[in-house]
Each structure stands twice: as structure tokens, then as C-alpha cells.
Amino acid sequence: MPIFSQDKNNKSTNNPEIHTLLKQMIDNTHHNSNIATSKVQNLFQQFIEEKVKSGISSAEITSLLTQITKKAEKNTLTAAELSALWLQYLGDSMAICVYKYFLNIVEDEEIKSILELSLQLSEGHIAKITEFLESENYQIPLGFTEKDVNLNAPRLFTDSFLLFYSYIMAIHGLTAYSLAITNSERQDIQNYFYECLVTSKDLFQKIVNLAKNQPFYSSVPTIPSSHEVEFVDSTGIISNLFGDKRPLNSSEISNLFFNSKKTGFVRSLSLAFSQVAELEEVRKFMVKNVELSGKDAESFNTILQQDHLPIPESWDAEITDSKVSPFSDKLMVFHAAFLVNAALSYYGASIGASLRSDIILNYEKVLNHAMHAGSTCYKIMVKYGWLEKQPEAIDRKSLAQDSEK
């Protein structure tokens, strides 16, 4: 707009047809929900540049502006792209609060460098997502702010737990970024999530390298190499439930071990949150989550131990006795909901990769526990006004009812 306003007084552009056309362009752009207002100036910049090159006709100008408009329309965010950006904004705004607190209590310098990098990446994500959303005229989520963290709260976690926390959250990030890439159509969005994937992979490798030197690090069990090709000769459905079970295969071992580790993390984090929650309803939920996630982790461990395989370490002892909360109840319930959603996807994928019926039944049980926890989180967040509404499709029914009045 400023460019056109300055340029329209030039004699070379004093053409009523062009002015009328541009006015229509402005009106259409303002009423077209598919084009962000912030793009209007860029559209006219392209128009002026083309016009100055040569004395093109009104018909050619019309064609040019139509092409520019269509190009802008194609750049709008799909529901999948918007969802990925919107949810990542919430998650990273939460992570910023968490890592700022962690940096206030950490003592180990190597772990501190991990936390600093994690914070830096989250802050970079927030800046980039804000840019994407603003360019498309979408409301920026509130997410979590300095009101949701008490940086002066005493230590609630040991340094070892801070590293373990970073390890689990890096895994969740890598999974989410991979999915976001495949669900995105715009190349700039794909490139953004690919960059997130690369930087998070580098962070994850740094965490693993450091964790291997920690006393609590537990690696996935190894199995002996096979010397010949073999095929399954029996489904063994009944025997897998009541009789002798065949040994676990590599996929089942991997999923059981990682799900035990992740679910054990949920137990330990819920234990910490249960000590510091202010609302009684939140505290009771966290206590229940400790109980259920503890049972679920133990169920995975039992199956592993039946084949004399090692199990992940427990992290409950890495929670201090502090009763002062570093985080708001809103943040803690959201964090629990985030982990529940992740667990549902991991458990679902594990069912598909398991061939023993007793393992499948076990996953069905823990899935029910996770769904119950997720439902409770949802009810609490809605009750206290903590659940931000995602951008939605147009409510045609309400529009129709309003038009009748």
C-alpha cells in the first residue's frame, strides 16, 4: 500500500483503469480470508516492479495480478501445517519455562550446556512460528509465560534427572518433527521442520554421549546374532496367553524397553508434581498418575524379566522433598497431557509391532490407563480455563442460525 500511494501520483501510472483495478485488488484482498493482510504490500511491490519495466496493457496487468493472487493463495497454511505449528508453539513455550528453571538449579557444567542449547532451540522455534502465524493473520497462542514459572523455587530435581528429562523430551521432539514434515505441503514449512529435526538430532546425540557416562544410564538390551534365515511356523495364540511363550523378538524388546523408560519418566515427573501442586484436584490427579504409570512401567518390566533381560532404571529417587512448586498447575497439567498424547501414539505403534498376544493385551490395558489420564487432564484444563482453543473450521450451523434472526 505505501508503495502504491507514493507511486500513483506519477504521470506514467495515472491511468483510471489501473487505479480501479488496484482498488478492486485491495478490496478483494481484504475480504479474502485466504490472503494475509501482511502480504498486500508484497503484492503491490511485484506489480510496481513489473509495471515500471514496460508500458504493459490493462489486460496484461489483470493477468499478472491474478497470477500473484493465486500464488499467495497457494501459500496459505493447511490445517495440518497450522496444527503442527500451533501445538509446537505451546510445547516450546512450556519448554522455555522448564529450562529456565532448570538452569537456575543445575550444578553440573556439562549438563548445563545441554540445558542452554535446549532453551536456545525452543526460543528460536517460538520466534519462527510467530513469524509464520503472523504472516498468515493467525492469532498467536498465549502458551506459557513467566507467570507459569517460579525461577526462585528450590531444587525439585537432581542434575541427573534434568539430563534424563532432556533425553525424553528430545525423543518426543524428533518424533513430532518427522510427522510434521510428512504432513506439510509448503516447502518453507517442510524446511523449517527439517531444520528442527536436524538440530534436535544433534542435541539428542549430545545428550546420549553425556548420558552414557552417567551412573543411571540404561541401554536397550542386546540379543545374539542369528546364523541362518528362519520363518515363524506357528501363531501360538493360546500358548502365548497361558502356556510357554516364545522368546521376545527384537521389535518387542525395543518397544517394551523404551515404553518402560518413557512411562517410568511419567511416573517420576508426576511424583514431583504431586508434591508441589497447589490445587487439590491437580494433586489427586498426579497421585493417581503415579499409581497407574507405575503399574504400566512394571508390566513392561515383568515381560522383559521373564526373558531375563535388563530393565530401565527408576528415577523416583532423583526427586527431592521440596514442596515449593517451580511451575503453575496449568503448566503441570498441560505437561501431563502432552506426555499422555505421546504415550498413546507409542503404545499404538507398539501393538502393531507385537506378535505375542499377551503383549498385545498388556498394551490394550495401558492404553486404557492413558486414555483415562488424558480425559482427566482435559476436564481439569477446561474447568479452570487453561485449554486454549485451536483454530477451527467455520461453524456453518451457527452462521445459518444467526442469519435466521
Buried (B, 14 or more C-beta within 10 A) or exposed (E): EEBBEEBBEEEEBEBEEBEEBBEEBBEEBEEBEEBBEEBBEBBBBBBBEBBEEEEBEEEEBBEBBEEBBEEBEEBBBEEBBBBBBBBBBBBBBBBBBBBBBBBBBBEBEBBBEBBBBBBEBBBBBBEBBBEBBEBBBBEEBEBBEEEBBBEEBEBBBBBBBBBBBBBBBBBBBBBBBBBBBEBBEBEEBBEBBBBBBEBBBEBBEBBEEBBEEBEBBBEBBEBEEEEEEEEEEEEBEEBBEEEEBEEBBEEBBBBBBBBBBBBBBBBBBBBBBBBBBEBEBBBEBBBBBBEBBBBBBBBBBEBBEEBEBBBBBBBEEBBBEBEEBBBBBBBBBBBBBBBBBBBBBBBEBBBEBBBBBBBBEBBEEBBEBBBBBBEBBBEBBEEBEBBBEEEEEEEEEEEEEEEEE
